[in-house]
Amino acid sequence: MHQYLKDAAVVSTTPISTSGTPGVVVFTATAADVKFIFTPPRPIDVIRWGVIWTVAKDASSMALTLSRRPIAGLAASKVVISTLTDTAARAAGTVTYQEPGSLTTAAATQSVAEDGSLRNVDPVGPYHVAMGQELSIELTDVADVSGQGYLFIEYQEYPFNANDVGAATAAVKIAAST
């Protein structure tokens, strides 16, 4: 299973801020803001998420939250599923990230597979996102922080499943018109 995750992982590094501009995110002492919105076209499990620093970050406190929106586009119903807090200085080229559970050290809820890899990272994760849902990364603590970087979400895709949909959504096939 661990090899499958390594082979099947996809990384999204195209952040879309509320301004609608893709690219590098500038972290400054401004108001909290959604910096990344990702709406997967099929069910996914989030393996890890974080920042690839392109311009050094200072030692000020910074917090990002990863949220799942049960209905794409509806921020009011979001559920925070992970928080990344960083108070250290980071050099350009550094990657800071979080992952649900641990794929490198065994926990009481994990077991070792026949090939030595770990499986069953529950109950912590991975974070599942159904069709019709979306993920957002929000900068929530921006006190005097500086730096720039790409936000990323690494995930595993699952086959299309019309029954694995968000809370108030449905997967409806529309017949082709002639």
N, C-alpha and C positions, 0 to 999 in steps of 0.2 A: 504494500500500500504506500509506503514512504516513497519508493521509486516512482510510483504512479503519480503522486503529488508533484514530485520534481519534474516529471516529464510533461504533465498536463497544466502546470501553472501558467497563468497569463498575468502580465502586469499592465495596468492602466496608468499612464503618466501624463495625461492631458487634462490638467485641472481647468475647470470652467468656473470662474468666480461669478458672483451675482452681476458683475458688469458684462458677462458673456464673453470675456476675452480669454482664450486659452494660452497657456505657456507658463513661464516661471512665476511663482508667487512671491511677492515682496512682502516680508513681514515687518511691519512698522508699528509704532505706538498709535494706532488708529483704533476706531471702534471695532468691536468683534464683528466678524463677517464670515459667511459661508465662502470657503475658498475652493471647494471641489464638489461637484455633483456628478454622480455616476449612476446611470440607469441601465442595468444589464438586460440584454435581449432574451436571456434564458436564465434558469436558476443557477446560482453560484454559491460557493463557500469561500469566505474571506480567509486567507492564510496568514497574511501580514499586511500592515500598512504603515506609512511613515513619510519621512522627508529625505530627499537627496539634496544636500546643501550645495549650492553653486556659488554663493557668496557667504563668507563667514558669519556665524551667529554669535552675538555677544553673550555674556553670562547672565543676562536678565532672564527672569522667569517667562516661560511661554507654555501655554496649554492648548492642545488641539483635541477636539472630540470627534469621534466617528459615530455617526447616527444612522439608523435605518428608518426610512420613512415608509410606513406600511402601504401608503398610496403615493405613487410617484407624483411629485409636484406639490404635495400637501405638507408643508413644513410644520404645521401646527400639531400634527400627530406623531412627530418624530420620537424615537426612543434612542437615547444615548447608549451605545453598546461597548464603548471603550474610550479611555482618555489617555493621551500621551502628554506628560508634563516634563519639561526639560528646563533645567536651571543652569546648565553648564555652557561654556563657550564651545562652539563647534567650528572646525576649519572647513573651508570649501572642499568638497569631495567626500565629506563624512556622511554616512547614512544613519539616521536615527529611526527606529521602528518599534512596533509592538506586534505581537502575534498572540492569538488566543491559545491558551495551553502552552505546552513546550514540546517541541519536536526533538530536543536534544538531551533532555534529562527525564528519567522516568518519575512519574508522580504516582500517588496511591491509586489514582483513577485510571492509570495507563497500564498497558501490558506490552511485553516484548514479543514481536512477531517472530516467525521461524527464521527470517533472514536477519534478525537482530535489530530491525527498525521498530519504532514505537507506533502503537495504534491506540485507538479509543482515547482521544484527547478530551473527551467529555468529562465533566459537565461544562467546562469553560468554553469550548469552541470546537470546530471553527464556527464563525458567524454565518448563518444561512440567510440568503436573500432570494426571495421568490420572484417570479416574473411579475411585473407591475409594481414592484417596490423599487426604491432607490437608496443609495448611500450618499451621505454628505459628510464632508470634513469641514469643521468650523473652527476658526481661530477664536478662542474664548478668553485667553489671558494674554494681553498684548502690552503690558506695562513696560515701556521703554525698550522693547526688543528690536533688534535689527537683524538683517540677514535675508537671503533669498534662496529659493530652492524649488524643486519639483515635488509635489505631493504624489504619492503612489498608493495603489491598492493592488496587492497580489492576490489572485483568486483562482479557484478551480471551477471550470464550467461543467454543467451537467446537461444531458440531452434535453431537448424541448419536452415539456410535460404539461399538457393542458390542465392538469389538476394541481400543479405546484404554482399557484398564483397568489398575489397579495390579497389583503383583507377584503377589499370591495371591488376586486377586478375579476375579469374572466378572460380566458383566451378563446377568441371566436375566430374560426376560419371563415373567410369571405371567399365565395366562389369567384373564379376569374370570369370577367365579362368578355363576351365575344364581339 
